[in-house]
């Protein structure tokens, strides 16, 4: 099935059609697959000014942008926390259905530097994003629940712009800091939880004009047991030598788990890191690789699943 702005809207009773004018119209009226099947929605190039939600009743949905690059298919809205009545009402896209996939798309909140403004909320297990862009400023990507795998993507923001309590791996991804702030605000609430963020074989970049002569941090603990690990990732000179910020709470230094393994680049000033952070050997870091960290009781293999996308 396809999304094309030139199509007419589907109404109740004519769900058997295959072309829809908006993404939400396709999600609301797509034909249901057989048990174990998957819904594939191909989206024509364009800018889609809409808010969309993939509900829990719609698992196994794949959105595929049909442009030459993720820039060609943009899902965008502009809403900040002050306008919406709170951060968690601002999202352009919300994903609650398990086994969601997205390929070659841009998710954007264009509210700008106006406070909390979420581009996408992901509360789905076994979610995969490949060749995607996530654009915003504060609180761009709310990766909050389930196992999530991001591959060959781009994420930008200023403050806490990857946040939540998912078990997520960001693989071969560029994470771009627009101005002084914090890349991550992971929110694990106890040592027993298996959640956390892993940034793997990726590249952290920073906007030279936005940073000027100031620094940013790899993360700060939104909740006391926050866990974030950077593995084989390139870091820029504008990263604070400390690397991590305890959010003004000394107790967080005892419970948060922040680590690096084989960081490279001008920002890899490992001898100056916060003393409560960790440096891992390659062997210690293996437990955080995608097919291990995201495996779960069902033996999910996200790297293999991602190869099935275009």
C-alpha positions as CSV (number, residue, x, y, z in Angstrom):
1,X,0.0,0.0,0.0
2,X,1.0,3.6,-0.6
3,X,0.6,7.1,0.8
4,X,0.3,9.8,-1.9
5,X,-1.0,13.3,-1.1
6,X,-3.0,13.3,-4.4
7,X,-5.2,10.4,-3.2
8,X,-8.7,10.9,-1.7
9,X,-9.2,10.0,2.0
10,X,-10.4,6.5,2.9
11,X,-13.7,6.4,4.9
12,X,-15.2,3.5,7.0
13,X,-16.4,0.8,4.6
14,X,-13.8,1.4,1.9
15,X,-10.7,0.0,3.7
16,X,-9.8,-2.3,0.8
17,X,-8.1,0.5,-1.1
18,X,-4.4,0.6,-1.5
19,X,-3.6,4.4,-1.8
20,X,-4.1,6.9,0.9
21,X,-3.5,10.7,1.1
22,X,-2.0,10.8,4.6
23,X,0.1,8.5,6.7
24,X,-2.5,8.5,9.5
25,X,-5.3,7.7,7.0
26,X,-3.3,4.6,5.9
27,X,-2.7,3.5,9.5
28,X,-6.4,3.9,10.3
29,X,-7.7,2.1,7.2
30,X,-5.1,-0.3,5.9
31,X,-6.2,-3.9,5.1
32,X,-5.4,-6.3,7.9
33,X,-2.7,-8.9,7.1
34,X,-3.1,-12.6,8.0
35,X,-1.8,-13.8,11.3
36,X,1.9,-13.2,11.6
37,X,1.8,-11.0,8.5
38,X,3.1,-7.4,8.2
39,X,1.7,-4.1,6.9
40,X,4.0,-2.3,4.5
41,X,3.2,1.4,3.8
42,X,5.3,3.1,1.1
43,X,5.3,6.9,1.5
44,X,5.8,9.1,-1.6
45,X,8.3,11.9,-1.4
46,X,7.0,15.0,0.3
47,X,6.6,16.9,3.6
48,X,3.7,15.5,5.6
49,X,2.4,18.1,8.1
50,X,0.6,15.7,10.4
51,X,0.7,14.0,13.8
52,X,0.5,10.2,13.6
53,X,0.1,7.4,16.1
54,X,0.7,3.7,15.7
55,X,-1.4,2.1,18.3
56,X,-0.9,-1.1,20.3
57,X,-3.6,-2.7,18.2
58,X,-1.4,-2.1,15.1
59,X,1.8,-4.2,15.5
60,X,4.0,-5.3,12.6
61,X,3.8,-2.0,10.7
62,X,6.6,-1.0,8.4
63,X,6.8,2.6,7.0
64,X,9.1,3.0,4.0
65,X,10.1,6.4,2.5
66,X,10.3,6.2,-1.3
67,X,12.6,9.1,-1.8
68,X,16.3,9.0,-2.6
69,X,17.2,9.8,1.0
70,X,15.5,10.4,4.4
71,X,15.3,14.1,3.6
72,X,12.8,13.4,0.8
73,X,10.0,12.1,3.2
74,X,9.5,14.3,6.2
75,X,6.8,13.9,8.9
76,X,6.7,17.2,10.8
77,X,4.7,19.2,13.3
78,X,5.5,22.2,15.5
79,X,4.3,21.9,19.1
80,X,6.2,22.7,22.4
81,X,5.4,21.9,26.0
82,X,4.0,25.3,26.8
83,X,1.6,25.2,23.9
84,X,0.6,21.5,24.5
85,X,0.3,21.6,28.3
86,X,3.3,19.3,28.9
87,X,6.2,17.6,27.2
88,X,4.3,14.3,26.7
89,X,1.6,16.0,24.5
90,X,4.1,17.5,22.0
91,X,5.2,14.5,19.9
92,X,4.8,14.5,16.1
93,X,4.9,10.7,16.0
94,X,4.0,8.1,18.6
95,X,4.7,4.4,18.2
96,X,3.1,1.9,20.6
97,X,2.7,-1.1,18.3
98,X,5.3,-3.8,18.7
99,X,7.6,-4.9,15.9
100,X,7.4,-1.5,14.2
101,X,9.9,-0.6,11.5
102,X,10.8,2.6,9.7
103,X,13.2,3.1,6.8
104,X,14.3,6.2,4.9
105,X,12.2,8.7,6.8
106,X,12.6,12.0,8.7
107,X,10.7,12.6,12.0
108,X,10.7,16.2,13.0
109,X,9.4,18.6,15.6
110,X,10.0,22.1,14.1
111,X,9.1,24.1,17.3
112,X,12.8,25.1,17.5
113,X,14.6,26.1,20.6
114,X,11.5,26.8,22.6
115,X,11.7,24.2,25.3
116,X,10.6,20.6,25.3
117,X,9.3,19.5,21.9
118,X,9.3,15.8,21.0
119,X,9.7,14.6,17.5
120,X,8.9,10.9,18.2
121,X,7.8,8.7,21.1
122,X,8.8,5.0,20.9
123,X,7.1,2.7,23.4
124,X,7.3,-0.5,21.3
125,X,9.2,-3.7,21.7
126,X,11.5,-4.9,18.8
127,X,11.3,-1.6,17.0
128,X,13.8,-0.9,14.2
129,X,14.7,2.4,12.6
130,X,17.1,2.3,9.6
131,X,18.3,5.3,7.5
132,X,16.1,7.7,9.5
133,X,16.6,11.3,10.8
134,X,15.2,12.6,14.1
135,X,15.1,16.4,14.2
136,X,14.4,18.7,17.1
137,X,16.0,20.7,20.0
138,X,15.1,19.7,23.5
139,X,13.7,16.1,24.0
140,X,13.8,15.1,20.3
141,X,13.6,11.3,20.7
142,X,11.7,9.7,23.6
143,X,13.0,6.1,23.5
144,X,11.0,5.0,26.5
145,X,10.0,1.3,26.4
146,X,10.9,-2.0,24.9
147,X,13.9,-3.0,22.8
148,X,14.8,-0.6,20.0
149,X,17.5,-0.7,17.3
150,X,18.6,2.4,15.4
151,X,20.9,1.9,12.4
152,X,22.7,4.3,10.1
153,X,20.6,7.2,11.3
154,X,20.9,10.9,12.4
155,X,19.7,12.4,15.6
156,X,20.0,16.1,16.6
157,X,19.1,18.3,19.5
158,X,20.3,20.3,22.4
159,X,19.2,19.2,25.8
160,X,18.3,15.6,26.8
161,X,17.5,14.9,23.2
162,X,17.6,11.1,23.6
163,X,15.7,10.3,26.7
164,X,13.5,7.6,28.4
165,X,13.9,4.1,29.7
166,X,14.1,1.8,26.6
167,X,16.7,-0.8,26.0
168,X,18.1,0.8,22.9
169,X,21.2,0.5,20.6
170,X,22.2,3.3,18.3
171,X,24.5,1.7,15.7
172,X,26.5,3.6,13.0
173,X,24.5,6.7,13.8
174,X,25.4,10.4,13.9
175,X,24.3,12.2,17.0
176,X,24.6,16.0,16.6
177,X,24.7,18.5,19.4
178,X,23.3,21.9,18.3
179,X,24.3,23.9,21.4
180,X,25.6,23.4,25.0
181,X,23.5,20.6,26.5
182,X,23.3,16.8,27.1
183,X,23.0,14.1,24.5
184,X,21.2,11.6,26.7
185,X,18.9,11.5,29.7
186,X,18.3,7.8,30.3
187,X,15.8,7.0,33.1
188,X,16.5,3.5,34.5
189,X,15.0,3.5,38.0
190,X,16.7,0.4,39.6
191,X,19.8,-1.7,39.2
192,X,17.7,-4.7,38.3
193,X,16.2,-3.2,35.2
194,X,17.9,-4.3,31.9
195,X,17.3,-1.0,30.2
196,X,19.9,1.5,29.0
197,X,21.3,3.2,25.9
198,X,24.3,1.9,23.8
199,X,25.9,4.2,21.2
200,X,27.9,1.8,19.0
201,X,30.4,2.5,16.2
202,X,28.9,6.0,15.8
203,X,29.9,9.6,15.5
204,X,29.1,12.5,17.9
205,X,29.3,15.9,16.2
206,X,28.6,19.4,17.3
207,X,27.6,22.6,15.7
208,X,30.6,25.0,15.8
209,X,28.5,28.2,15.9
210,X,26.0,26.8,18.4
211,X,28.7,25.6,20.8
212,X,31.2,28.5,20.3
213,X,33.8,28.0,23.1
214,X,31.4,26.0,25.3
215,X,31.0,22.3,26.1
216,X,28.4,19.7,26.1
217,X,28.0,16.3,27.9
218,X,27.4,12.7,26.8
219,X,24.6,12.4,29.3
220,X,23.0,13.1,32.7
221,X,20.8,10.9,34.8
222,X,17.2,11.7,34.5
223,X,16.7,8.9,37.0
224,X,19.3,7.7,39.5
225,X,20.2,4.4,37.8
226,X,20.6,5.9,34.4
227,X,22.8,3.7,32.1
228,X,24.5,4.8,28.9
229,X,27.5,3.1,27.2
230,X,29.5,4.5,24.2
231,X,31.5,1.9,22.2
232,X,33.9,2.6,19.3
233,X,32.5,6.0,18.9
234,X,34.2,9.2,17.7
235,X,33.8,12.3,19.9
236,X,34.5,15.9,19.1
237,X,36.8,18.5,20.9
238,X,33.8,20.4,22.2
239,X,32.8,17.6,24.5
240,X,33.4,18.4,28.2
241,X,36.6,16.5,29.3
242,X,34.4,15.2,32.2
243,X,32.2,13.5,29.7
244,X,29.2,13.1,32.1
245,X,27.2,15.4,34.4
246,X,25.5,14.1,37.6
247,X,22.5,16.5,37.3
248,X,23.6,18.3,40.5
249,X,23.1,15.3,42.7
250,X,26.0,13.6,44.3
251,X,24.1,10.4,45.0
252,X,23.7,9.9,41.2
253,X,27.4,9.3,41.0
254,X,27.0,6.2,43.1
255,X,24.1,4.7,41.1
256,X,24.3,5.8,37.5
257,X,26.3,3.6,35.2
258,X,28.1,5.6,32.5
259,X,30.8,3.9,30.4
260,X,33.0,4.1,27.3
261,X,35.0,1.6,25.3
262,X,37.5,2.6,22.7
263,X,36.3,6.2,22.3
264,X,38.2,8.1,19.5
265,X,38.6,11.6,18.3
266,X,39.6,14.9,19.9
267,X,37.0,14.5,22.6
268,X,38.3,11.1,23.9
269,X,40.1,12.7,26.8
270,X,39.8,9.6,28.9
271,X,42.2,10.6,31.7
272,X,39.9,13.6,32.5
273,X,36.6,11.8,32.6
274,X,34.4,12.0,35.7
275,X,35.9,9.6,38.2
276,X,32.6,7.8,38.8
277,X,32.4,6.8,35.1
278,X,33.9,3.6,33.6
279,X,36.2,2.6,30.9
280,X,35.5,-0.9,29.5
281,X,37.7,-3.3,27.7
282,X,36.6,-4.8,24.4
283,X,35.7,-8.0,26.1
284,X,33.6,-6.2,28.8
285,X,31.8,-4.2,26.0
286,X,30.6,-7.3,24.2
287,X,27.6,-7.6,26.5
288,X,26.3,-4.4,25.0
289,X,26.4,-5.4,21.4
290,X,23.0,-5.5,19.6
291,X,22.4,-9.2,19.4
292,X,23.4,-9.6,23.1
293,X,22.0,-6.5,24.8
294,X,18.7,-6.6,22.8
295,X,18.3,-10.4,22.7
296,X,15.7,-10.9,25.4
297,X,13.8,-14.2,26.2
298,X,12.6,-14.4,22.6
299,X,16.2,-14.4,21.2
300,X,15.6,-11.3,19.0
301,X,18.3,-10.7,16.5
302,X,17.9,-7.0,15.4
303,X,20.9,-6.9,13.1
304,X,19.5,-9.7,11.0
305,X,16.0,-8.2,11.0
306,X,17.4,-4.8,9.9
307,X,19.0,-6.4,6.8
308,X,15.5,-7.3,5.5
309,X,14.7,-3.6,5.2
310,X,15.6,-1.9,1.9
